[in-house]
């Protein structure tokens, strides 16, 4: 069960009810009072804001219990999560004040014309003379939002705003949410190409598969700024980071393990590609129809690409057959696909990353007794595989070195950097991945990404700390 806080404003008539009765009614309905604020108070009545933590299933019961309590009047119920979103979660602020005509003439007309001319003569100066140097577009069409699916561009906006907040707070990158009211692949590509001059990077988000592959590939080919689909590559980078450390815990090597990846969509394909780049030699990609096999032929281009990789096993099988003897299971699919008896058939000291949200591929309580290292995408269990560990540092690095693209060596460098934040003397089954609030994450990812960009020739600037 997930929990949420609601703020209940209510009037109490002192002659008919006391606060103890209110508190008792809330507790009996399954609520937990966390704070009380007196808004108005008089001899006959008082108005109070009561903050209550409630589960998804008992919020209605708490409200109904208070409505039925004599001597009370329910004035308003405010969900604190909704309150946090009122008016949006981000804003734009100028970097200097305009206080007089001289200020105005420098930042706008006529002074700005000189800057425009300089950029016209040398377009690369846009990186130093405009917000391009530190600004990323967070772009979605709302077709694959969280676990909600195709909810449209308007409903996707809160997620994109939240991502912009994380960019700023964790890496001091200015990010702006853009939600496109179209599902047409060509129109999405053209629109992003058209708005790209003002941005230093493009973060694609929550775009459904398989369209996301073509959109990202073609944008990366035509734009001279980094394009990063976080649902694909962000997930893959954190998975590899977690796997690097999990293998240290169990004493196995990347080139010796057999890995089953279930759910070969946007994230699954990228995970498979990074596993191969990291040195995995025995890979079983599995989707709803069963394993994608070496030598097979598939309509989806990315599946067909996988079928041509010699590290992919050639034996057709189902998920439950594939997992027998596997060292590692990585799930980016849907909940409830596996049971305890399935993971018991894995190799000794098995590793399971069950990342379907909100319900993992196997219930954690079933898996934990039989698995050496267990990770999910959830925050209520250890080892959360969270994309927030990736995108702030990757874009901080690419912006600082003005990289043209984000290539596989840069992603692998980011994964190793995230893994390195967990020191060997801290590493254990319950701690293979750092917290998103660990201050070392962004700086280490940034440094590793810049270094890889320089070594692979995609950096257009050498930051001062690398000279």
C-alpha positions as CSV (number, residue, x, y, z in Angstrom):
1,X,0.0,0.0,0.0
2,X,1.3,3.5,-0.8
3,X,0.7,6.4,1.6
4,X,-0.2,10.0,1.1
5,X,-0.8,13.1,3.3
6,X,-4.0,15.1,3.2
7,X,-4.8,18.3,5.0
8,X,-8.3,18.4,6.4
9,X,-9.7,21.8,7.4
10,X,-12.6,21.4,9.7
11,X,-14.7,23.3,12.2
12,X,-15.3,22.0,15.7
13,X,-18.3,23.1,17.8
14,X,-16.9,22.9,21.4
15,X,-20.2,22.1,23.1
16,X,-20.7,19.0,20.9
17,X,-17.3,17.6,20.3
18,X,-13.7,17.7,21.6
19,X,-10.5,17.1,19.6
20,X,-9.9,13.8,21.2
21,X,-13.0,12.4,19.6
22,X,-11.8,13.8,16.2
23,X,-8.4,12.1,16.7
24,X,-10.1,8.8,17.7
25,X,-12.3,8.8,14.6
26,X,-9.3,9.4,12.3
27,X,-7.3,6.6,14.0
28,X,-10.2,4.1,13.8
29,X,-10.6,4.8,10.1
30,X,-6.9,4.1,9.5
31,X,-5.4,7.6,9.5
32,X,-2.4,8.8,11.3
33,X,-2.3,12.5,12.4
34,X,1.1,14.1,11.8
35,X,0.4,17.8,12.6
36,X,-2.4,20.1,13.8
37,X,-2.7,23.9,13.0
38,X,-5.3,26.1,14.6
39,X,-6.6,28.5,12.0
40,X,-9.3,30.3,14.1
41,X,-10.3,29.8,17.6
42,X,-13.2,31.2,19.7
43,X,-15.2,30.3,22.8
44,X,-17.8,28.4,20.9
45,X,-15.9,26.9,17.9
46,X,-12.5,26.5,16.3
47,X,-11.2,25.8,12.8
48,X,-8.2,23.5,12.5
49,X,-6.0,22.1,9.7
50,X,-5.3,18.5,10.5
51,X,-2.6,16.8,8.4
52,X,-3.3,13.0,8.2
53,X,-1.2,10.3,6.6
54,X,-3.5,7.8,4.9
55,X,-3.2,4.8,2.7
56,X,-4.8,4.6,-0.7
57,X,-7.5,2.3,0.6
58,X,-8.6,4.3,3.7
59,X,-8.5,7.9,2.7
60,X,-12.2,7.7,1.8
61,X,-13.0,6.0,5.2
62,X,-11.2,8.8,7.1
63,X,-13.2,11.5,5.3
64,X,-16.5,9.7,5.8
65,X,-15.8,9.2,9.5
66,X,-15.3,12.9,10.0
67,X,-18.4,13.8,8.1
68,X,-20.5,11.6,10.3
69,X,-19.0,12.9,13.6
70,X,-21.5,15.1,15.4
71,X,-20.3,18.7,16.1
72,X,-18.0,18.9,13.2
73,X,-18.1,20.5,9.8
74,X,-15.7,19.5,7.0
75,X,-14.6,22.7,5.2
76,X,-12.0,21.4,2.8
77,X,-9.7,18.4,2.1
78,X,-6.4,19.2,0.4
79,X,-4.0,16.5,-0.8
80,X,-0.5,17.8,-0.1
81,X,0.8,16.3,-3.3
82,X,-1.8,18.4,-5.3
83,X,-0.9,21.4,-3.2
84,X,2.7,21.1,-4.2
85,X,1.6,21.2,-7.9
86,X,-0.6,24.4,-7.7
87,X,0.6,26.8,-10.4
88,X,3.3,24.4,-11.5
89,X,6.6,23.4,-9.9
90,X,9.0,25.6,-11.8
91,X,9.4,29.2,-12.9
92,X,11.8,31.3,-15.0
93,X,13.9,34.0,-13.3
94,X,16.2,36.6,-14.9
95,X,19.9,36.5,-14.0
96,X,20.0,40.3,-13.5
97,X,17.6,43.1,-12.8
98,X,16.5,45.8,-15.2
99,X,16.4,49.0,-13.1
100,X,17.0,51.9,-15.5
101,X,17.3,52.8,-19.2
102,X,20.9,51.9,-19.3
103,X,20.2,48.4,-18.1
104,X,17.5,48.1,-20.7
105,X,19.7,49.2,-23.5
106,X,22.3,46.6,-22.7
107,X,20.0,43.6,-22.3
108,X,17.5,44.6,-25.1
109,X,17.6,47.2,-27.7
110,X,19.9,48.6,-29.0
111,X,22.8,46.7,-27.3
112,X,21.4,43.3,-27.9
113,X,21.9,43.8,-31.7
114,X,25.6,43.6,-31.3
115,X,25.3,40.2,-29.6
116,X,22.8,39.0,-32.3
117,X,25.3,40.0,-35.0
118,X,28.2,38.2,-33.3
119,X,26.1,34.9,-33.1
120,X,25.0,35.4,-36.8
121,X,28.7,35.6,-37.8
122,X,29.7,32.6,-35.6
123,X,26.8,30.4,-34.5
124,X,28.9,28.6,-32.0
125,X,28.8,31.7,-29.8
126,X,25.2,30.9,-29.0
127,X,26.7,28.4,-26.4
128,X,28.4,31.2,-24.5
129,X,26.0,34.2,-25.2
130,X,22.6,32.6,-24.7
131,X,20.8,30.1,-22.4
132,X,21.8,27.3,-24.8
133,X,25.0,26.6,-22.8
134,X,23.0,25.3,-19.8
135,X,19.5,24.5,-21.0
136,X,17.9,21.1,-21.8
137,X,14.4,20.4,-23.3
138,X,12.5,17.7,-21.5
139,X,10.1,16.5,-24.3
140,X,7.2,14.0,-24.2
141,X,4.1,13.2,-26.3
142,X,2.5,11.7,-23.2
143,X,2.1,8.2,-24.7
144,X,4.0,6.2,-22.1
145,X,3.9,8.1,-18.8
146,X,5.1,6.2,-15.7
147,X,2.8,3.2,-15.3
148,X,-0.2,5.2,-16.6
149,X,0.3,4.6,-20.3
150,X,-1.0,6.9,-23.0
151,X,-2.5,9.8,-20.9
152,X,-1.7,12.6,-23.4
153,X,0.5,15.7,-23.3
154,X,-1.5,17.7,-20.8
155,X,-1.4,15.0,-18.2
156,X,2.2,14.3,-18.8
157,X,3.2,17.9,-17.9
158,X,3.6,17.3,-14.1
159,X,6.1,14.6,-14.7
160,X,8.2,16.7,-17.1
161,X,8.0,19.6,-14.6
162,X,9.3,17.3,-11.9
163,X,12.2,16.2,-14.0
164,X,13.1,19.9,-14.7
165,X,13.1,20.4,-10.9
166,X,15.5,17.5,-10.5
167,X,17.8,18.8,-13.3
168,X,18.1,22.1,-11.5
169,X,18.4,20.9,-7.9
170,X,20.8,18.1,-8.5
171,X,23.0,19.4,-11.3
172,X,22.2,23.1,-11.7
173,X,20.9,22.5,-15.3
174,X,18.1,24.7,-16.5
175,X,15.5,22.4,-18.0
176,X,12.1,23.2,-19.6
177,X,9.2,20.8,-20.0
178,X,7.7,20.6,-23.5
179,X,4.7,18.3,-24.1
180,X,3.8,17.8,-27.8
181,X,0.1,17.4,-28.8
182,X,0.9,14.8,-31.6
183,X,1.7,11.1,-31.8
184,X,2.9,11.4,-35.4
185,X,6.6,10.4,-35.5
186,X,7.5,12.7,-38.4
187,X,5.8,15.7,-36.8
188,X,7.6,15.0,-33.5
189,X,10.9,14.8,-35.2
190,X,10.3,18.0,-37.2
191,X,9.1,19.9,-34.2
192,X,12.1,19.0,-32.0
193,X,14.4,19.9,-34.9
194,X,12.7,23.2,-35.3
195,X,13.0,24.2,-31.6
196,X,16.5,22.8,-31.0
197,X,18.5,26.0,-31.6
198,X,17.8,27.4,-28.1
199,X,18.7,24.1,-26.3
200,X,22.0,22.5,-25.4
201,X,20.5,19.1,-25.1
202,X,17.3,17.1,-25.7
203,X,15.9,14.7,-23.0
204,X,13.2,12.6,-24.5
205,X,10.8,11.2,-22.0
206,X,7.8,8.8,-21.8
207,X,7.4,8.2,-25.6
208,X,6.0,4.8,-26.4
209,X,8.0,2.0,-28.0
210,X,8.9,1.3,-30.8
211,X,8.4,4.9,-32.0
212,X,10.9,6.1,-29.5
213,X,13.7,4.3,-31.2
214,X,13.2,6.0,-34.6
215,X,12.6,9.4,-33.0
216,X,15.8,9.3,-31.0
217,X,17.9,7.8,-33.7
218,X,16.9,10.3,-36.3
219,X,17.3,13.3,-34.0
220,X,20.7,12.1,-32.9
221,X,21.7,11.9,-36.6
222,X,20.4,15.3,-37.5
223,X,21.1,17.5,-34.5
224,X,24.5,18.6,-33.2
225,X,23.5,18.5,-29.6
226,X,23.0,15.4,-27.3
227,X,19.7,13.5,-27.6
228,X,19.0,11.1,-24.7
229,X,15.9,9.0,-24.2
230,X,15.9,8.5,-20.5
231,X,13.4,5.6,-20.4
232,X,15.9,3.7,-22.6
233,X,19.4,4.8,-21.6
234,X,18.8,6.2,-18.1
235,X,17.4,2.9,-17.0
236,X,20.1,0.9,-18.7
237,X,22.9,3.0,-17.1
238,X,21.6,2.5,-13.6
239,X,21.0,-1.3,-14.2
240,X,24.6,-1.7,-15.3
241,X,25.8,0.3,-12.3
242,X,23.8,-1.9,-9.9
243,X,25.0,-5.0,-11.7
244,X,28.7,-4.0,-11.5
245,X,28.3,-3.8,-7.7
246,X,26.0,-6.8,-7.3
247,X,28.6,-9.0,-9.1
248,X,31.3,-7.8,-6.6
249,X,29.0,-8.9,-3.8
250,X,28.5,-12.4,-5.2
251,X,32.0,-12.8,-6.6
252,X,31.2,-13.3,-10.2
253,X,32.5,-11.7,-13.4
254,X,30.6,-9.9,-16.1
255,X,32.0,-12.2,-18.9
256,X,31.1,-15.4,-17.0
257,X,27.4,-14.7,-16.2
258,X,24.2,-15.8,-18.0
259,X,21.7,-12.9,-18.0
260,X,17.9,-13.1,-18.8
261,X,16.3,-9.7,-19.7
262,X,12.5,-9.8,-19.7
263,X,10.6,-7.0,-21.5
264,X,12.4,-6.0,-24.8
265,X,10.9,-2.6,-25.2
266,X,12.6,0.8,-24.9
267,X,14.4,0.1,-21.7
268,X,15.0,-3.6,-22.4
269,X,16.7,-3.1,-25.7
270,X,19.0,-0.4,-24.2
271,X,19.8,-2.7,-21.3
272,X,20.7,-5.5,-23.6
273,X,23.0,-3.3,-25.7
274,X,24.8,-2.0,-22.6
275,X,25.1,-5.5,-21.2
276,X,26.9,-6.5,-24.4
277,X,29.1,-3.4,-24.3
278,X,29.9,-4.2,-20.6
279,X,31.2,-7.7,-21.6
280,X,28.2,-10.1,-21.1
281,X,28.7,-13.2,-23.3
282,X,25.5,-15.2,-22.6
283,X,22.3,-13.2,-23.0
284,X,18.7,-14.3,-23.3
285,X,16.3,-11.4,-24.2
286,X,12.7,-12.5,-23.6
287,X,9.4,-10.8,-24.5
288,X,5.8,-12.0,-24.4
289,X,6.3,-14.4,-27.3
290,X,9.3,-16.0,-25.7
291,X,13.1,-15.6,-26.2
292,X,14.6,-13.6,-29.0
293,X,17.1,-16.1,-30.4
294,X,20.4,-15.8,-32.3
295,X,19.8,-16.3,-36.0
296,X,16.1,-15.5,-35.8
297,X,14.2,-13.0,-38.0
298,X,12.0,-10.3,-36.5
299,X,10.0,-7.4,-37.8
300,X,11.0,-4.9,-35.1
301,X,14.4,-3.5,-36.1
302,X,15.9,-3.6,-32.6
303,X,14.8,-7.2,-32.0
304,X,16.3,-8.1,-35.4
305,X,19.6,-6.4,-34.3
306,X,19.7,-8.4,-31.1
307,X,19.1,-11.7,-33.1
308,X,22.4,-11.0,-35.0
309,X,24.5,-10.7,-31.8
310,X,26.6,-13.8,-31.2
311,X,26.2,-13.4,-27.4
312,X,22.5,-14.0,-27.7
313,X,21.5,-17.7,-27.1
314,X,20.0,-19.6,-30.0
315,X,17.6,-21.9,-28.1
316,X,13.9,-20.9,-28.2
317,X,12.3,-20.9,-24.7
318,X,9.8,-19.2,-22.5
319,X,10.6,-16.9,-19.6
320,X,10.2,-19.7,-17.0
321,X,12.5,-22.0,-19.1
322,X,15.0,-19.3,-19.7
323,X,15.5,-18.4,-16.0
324,X,16.6,-22.0,-15.1
325,X,20.3,-21.7,-14.3
326,X,20.5,-18.0,-15.0
327,X,22.9,-15.9,-12.8
328,X,21.0,-12.7,-13.4
329,X,17.4,-11.8,-14.1
330,X,16.5,-8.2,-15.2
331,X,12.8,-7.4,-15.5
332,X,11.4,-4.3,-17.2
333,X,8.0,-5.7,-18.1
334,X,5.0,-6.3,-15.8
335,X,4.2,-7.6,-12.3
336,X,3.6,-11.1,-11.1
337,X,5.4,-13.0,-13.9
338,X,7.5,-15.1,-11.5
339,X,7.1,-17.0,-8.3
340,X,9.5,-18.2,-5.6
341,X,9.9,-21.6,-7.3
342,X,11.2,-19.8,-10.5
343,X,14.0,-17.9,-8.8
344,X,14.9,-21.1,-6.8
345,X,15.9,-22.6,-10.1
346,X,18.5,-19.9,-10.9
347,X,22.2,-20.4,-10.4
348,X,23.6,-20.1,-6.8
349,X,24.1,-16.5,-5.6
350,X,21.5,-15.2,-8.0
351,X,20.8,-11.6,-8.8
352,X,17.3,-10.4,-9.5
353,X,16.4,-6.8,-10.6
354,X,12.6,-6.8,-10.8
355,X,11.8,-3.3,-11.9
356,X,8.2,-3.3,-13.1
357,X,6.3,-0.6,-11.3
358,X,4.3,-0.5,-9.1
359,X,4.3,-4.3,-8.9
360,X,7.6,-6.0,-9.6
361,X,7.9,-9.2,-11.8
362,X,8.1,-11.1,-8.5
363,X,6.9,-10.2,-5.1
364,X,9.9,-9.1,-3.0
365,X,8.8,-11.2,-0.1
366,X,8.7,-14.3,-2.3
367,X,12.1,-13.5,-3.9
368,X,14.2,-12.4,-0.9
369,X,14.7,-15.8,0.8
370,X,16.0,-17.3,-2.4
371,X,18.0,-14.5,-4.1
372,X,21.4,-13.2,-3.0
373,X,20.9,-9.6,-4.4
374,X,17.5,-8.1,-5.1
375,X,16.6,-4.7,-6.5
376,X,13.4,-3.0,-7.7
377,X,12.3,0.3,-9.1
378,X,10.5,1.1,-5.8
379,X,11.6,3.3,-3.0
380,X,10.2,1.1,-0.2
381,X,12.8,-1.6,-0.7
382,X,16.7,-1.5,-0.7
383,X,18.5,-1.1,-4.0
384,X,16.2,1.2,-5.9
385,X,17.1,1.4,-9.6
386,X,16.3,5.0,-10.3
387,X,17.0,7.0,-13.4
388,X,17.5,10.2,-11.3
389,X,21.0,8.8,-10.7
390,X,21.8,9.3,-14.4
391,X,20.3,12.2,-16.3
392,X,21.5,15.1,-14.1
393,X,25.1,14.1,-14.2
394,X,25.1,13.0,-17.9
395,X,23.7,16.3,-19.1
396,X,25.9,18.3,-16.7
397,X,28.9,16.7,-18.3
398,X,27.7,16.9,-21.9
399,X,26.8,20.6,-21.5
400,X,30.1,21.4,-19.9
401,X,32.1,19.8,-22.7
402,X,29.5,20.8,-25.4
403,X,29.4,17.2,-26.6
404,X,27.7,16.5,-30.0
405,X,26.1,13.3,-28.8
406,X,25.9,10.8,-26.0
407,X,27.6,7.6,-27.1
408,X,27.9,4.1,-25.6
409,X,31.3,4.7,-24.0
410,X,29.9,7.8,-22.3
411,X,26.9,5.8,-20.9
412,X,29.2,3.0,-19.8
413,X,31.5,5.5,-18.1
414,X,28.4,7.0,-16.3
415,X,27.4,3.5,-15.1
416,X,30.9,2.8,-13.7
417,X,30.9,6.2,-12.0
418,X,27.6,5.6,-10.3
419,X,28.9,2.2,-9.1
420,X,32.1,3.8,-7.8
421,X,30.1,6.0,-5.4
422,X,29.4,2.9,-3.3
423,X,32.8,2.1,-1.7
424,X,34.0,-1.5,-1.3
425,X,33.8,-1.2,2.5
426,X,30.1,-0.2,2.2
427,X,29.1,-2.7,-0.4
428,X,26.6,-5.4,0.6
429,X,23.5,-7.2,-0.5
430,X,21.3,-4.3,0.7
431,X,23.5,-1.5,-0.7
432,X,24.6,-1.8,-4.3
433,X,23.4,1.5,-5.6
434,X,23.8,5.0,-4.1
435,X,21.0,7.3,-3.0
436,X,19.8,9.9,-5.5
437,X,20.7,12.5,-2.8
438,X,24.3,11.4,-2.5
439,X,26.3,14.5,-3.5
440,X,29.1,12.5,-5.2
441,X,26.8,11.0,-7.9
442,X,26.5,14.1,-10.2
443,X,30.1,15.1,-9.9
444,X,31.5,11.6,-10.6
445,X,29.1,11.0,-13.5
446,X,29.9,14.5,-14.9
447,X,33.7,13.8,-14.7
448,X,33.4,10.3,-16.3
449,X,31.1,11.5,-19.1
450,X,33.4,14.4,-20.0
451,X,36.5,12.2,-20.0
452,X,34.7,9.6,-22.3
453,X,33.5,12.4,-24.6
454,X,37.0,13.8,-24.9
455,X,38.5,10.3,-25.6
456,X,35.9,9.5,-28.2
457,X,36.2,12.9,-30.0
458,X,32.7,14.2,-29.4
459,X,33.6,17.0,-27.0
460,X,33.8,20.5,-28.6
461,X,35.2,22.1,-25.4
462,X,37.7,21.1,-22.7
463,X,36.4,22.3,-19.3
464,X,39.0,24.2,-17.2
465,X,39.3,21.3,-14.7
466,X,40.4,19.0,-17.5
467,X,43.1,21.2,-18.8
